[in-house]
Amino acid sequence: MKRTVLITGCSSGIGEALAHNFLKAGWTVYATARNTDALHTLTSLGAHPVPMDLMDEASVTAAVDHVHAHAPHIDMLINNAGYGAMGPMAEMPVDELRRQFQANLFGQMAVIQAVVPSMIENGRSHIINIGSVSGILPTPFSGAYASSKAAFHAVSDALRLELAPFGISVVTVQPGGIASRFSANAEAQLKETTRNLNHYAASMDAIIRRTRISQESAMPLDQFADKLTATLLKDSIPPVIRLGTHSRLLPFLQKWIPTRRRDAILMKKFKLK
């Protein structure tokens, strides 16, 4: 039987690239996006478009129910959808912080909880959670995004242990810099995430720099997707996968550089005098 993968957030970037690769590998691909019109390229290649909005639990339930109605089983879930909210934590509107966690944590958990019962019945399955190295080493003005990803990493760690007895493997992917629309999308959100700026108004240039930093010397998207796909198609998948620019450097800095020294480096980089 052909294996089936459900991939969230396929309108562009990592999700779209992974969906394309799994189609080439002969898998049945269910690709989600808030607006399925954005999936026309994948649909033309054979992917099954599914509308899903992580901000709406009813939308998540309906999307997974749709897949279950058409696919005998889901062999792999790739939890990729989400975005980055940038700005100083002390002045970020709390409603924007809630939206960040809804998209990057609670919405992802709704998808996981929706697919787990059928995965338990099916036996050997995989859940792939796309985190970020930002969740390991937060930097100034990325606190909302970094904390949502750190929480997602913790959830993945717990799920990896809890679901192992049912034959479900949980894998955490922690990308570094990947060439994508991540920075452009984050910058487009700045009007909302920085609408309450007061003491940090003079730091706006540094905030914008933080939204763009992931694209500096970023790993090409196709290269990232090809390497990740090759790893995910192996019989034995490592529990944590790090790929992309600085995906190993930032964890190294977090582990080995003294906190005061690391803080001084980051404060200088983002002009926090």
N, C-alpha and C positions, 0 to 999 in steps of 0.2 A: 504494500500500500504506500502511496505517496505520503510523505510526512507533511504536517501542517504547521505553519507558524503564524502567530498573530503579532503584528508590529504596530505599536502606537506612534503617532506623530510622524506620519509619512509624507506630509505635504512638501518637505524639502529636507536638505541636510542629511544627517546620519540615518534617520528613519527611511528616507527615500532610497539612499544608496544601499542600505542593507536589504530592503525589499527587492531591489533590482538584482542583487547578488543571490538571494535565496531563490528567486525565480529562475535564474540561470542554473542554479544547482538542482533544479527539478522539484522544488518544494511547492506546495499549495500555499499561497500567500494571501492573508487577509490584512489589508493595510487600512489604518484609520487616520482620519483627519476631521477637524471640525467642519470643514467645507470639502466635500468629496470632489468638487470640481477641480481642486488642486491636485487630484490624483489621476488625472486623465492619462498622463504618460505611463504610469504604472498599470493602469487599467488596460491600456492598449497592448501591454506586454503579457497580460493574463492575470494580474492581481485582482482580487475581489475587494472593491472599495466598501468601507464601513464608516458611517458617520459616528464620531465619538467626541464628546466634550468633557474633559476631566473636571471641569468646574461644576458639572451637573451629574450627580450620582445616577439619576434615572437614565441619562444618556449612556453612561457606562454600562449599566445593566442591560439596556436594550441592545447595545452593540455586541456584548458577549453572548446574549441570548440569540442574536442573529447568526453569529458564527457557529454556535452549538447546533442550531437548526439546520445548518448546511454542511457542517464538517463532522465526520464521525468522532474526531478527537482533536485536541490541540496538543501537539508534541512540544511546542516551544512558544513561550510568551516573551517578547522583547519589549520591556517597559522603557520607551525612549522619549515620549512626549514630555514637554515642560518648557520652561523659559527662565531667563535670568533677570531678577529685579535688582537694580543697582542704586546705591545711594547711602548716605550716612544713617546708621541704625537709630541714632538719637533723634533724628528728625524725619524718618520715613513714616508716612501715614500708616497707622496700624492696619487699616483695611487692605493696603497693598501688601503688607507682610502676610496677612491671612490668605490673600490670593496666591502669593508665592508658595506657601505651604500646601494650599489646596491643589495647585497644579503639580508640584514636585514631590508631594508625599501622600496626602490623603486621597487624591485622585488615583495615584498609582496603586495604593493599597486597595481601593475599590475594585480595580481591574484584577489584582491578584486574588482577592477573596471571591470574585466571580468565577475565575477559571479553576481554582484549586479543587472544588468537589469533583469535577470531571477528570482532572489530572490524577486524582487519587484513584478513581475507578480505572483509568487507563494504565496506571503504573508508571513506567519510566517516562518522565517528562522533565523539561527544563524551564526555569524562570530566569531571564536575563534582565537585571536591573541596571540601567545606565545612570551612574552617579557622576562624580567629577572629582578631580584632584583638589578643586576648590573646597570640597568638603573635608579635606585633610589639613590644608593650610589656608585658612581664611586670610584675605587681604583687605586693606581699607576699602570701604564703599562696596564690598561684595558680601556683607554680613548676612543679608536676607537669603541670597542665593546659596552661599556657603553653608549656612546653618540648615537649610532645607535639604541639601545634599548630604550633610553629615548625618542628619536624622535618617535619611534614606539608606545610608550605609549601615547604620545600626539596625534598621529594620531588616535589611538583607542578611546581616549576620545572624539575627535571631531566627529568621525564616529558614536559613540554611540548615540550622540544627533541628528546628521543629518539623520540617517537611521531609528530612532525610529518611525517616522510617517508612514513608509512603512512596519512596522511589523517585521523589522530586528533587532535582538538583537546583540550587539557587546560586547564581553567579553575579558578582558585582563588577561592572566595568567602570573604570575610573579614567575617562579621557583627559588628556591635557589639551593643548591648543590644537583645534581642528578647523581647517578652512570651511566656513559655513556662514549662515546668516545669523548665528547666535548673537554676535556683537551688534549687528544692525537692528535686530529685534529688541535687544536690551536698550539700545540708544533710543529707539522709538518709544519705549516705556518711560523715559526719564521725565517727561512732562508730568506724569502721575506720581512716580516714586520720589521726585524731588520737589513736589508742589509746596511743601511746608518749609523749605530751606530758610534758615535764619542765620545761625552762627556759621554755617558751612557754605554760605552763598559765595564766598571768595574761593571756595574749593571746587567750583563747577568744572573748571578745566581738568582737574585731577579726576573728578568723577567720570567725565567723558573719556578720559584716558583709560580708566579702569574698564569701561564698557568695551573698549576696542582692543585691550591688551591680549586677548586670547587669539587674535588674528595676526599677531606679530610672529613671523617665522613659523606660522602654523603648518602642521602636517596636511598635505593635500587630502581632501575628503576621500577620493577614490582609494588612495593608499591605505588610509585608516580603515575604510570599509572592507577592503580586500583582506587585510591582516586579521581584522576581527572576525569576518565571516569564516576564514580558514580555521581559526581557533574554535569557533562555535560548532563547526561541522566535525570536529574530532570526536572520537569515542569517549575520551576523557577530557573534560573541560576544567581548567584551573578555577578555583573559587573566586579569585580576584584577578582581573586583567587590567593592565595599565598600558595605554598606547597614546601617542601624540606628544607634541612639544611640551617639555617640562613635566611629563607625567611621572617621571622618576625623580626629577630634581626637587620638586616641592615636597614630596614625602621625606626625602633625605634631609631637607632643611628643617622640617618639622621635628624630625627625630634627633638630629645630631647638633643643630646650632642652638646655643643657649638662648633662652627666651628674650633676654634683654638685648642681645646682639641682633637677633632676628627682628625684633620690634624696631630697632634703630634703622635697620636696612629698609624695612617696609615704610616707615614713616618718612624717611628721606626720599624714597622713590615716589611717594604720593604727596610730597610737599606738605606734610603735617608737622609744622614747626611749633 
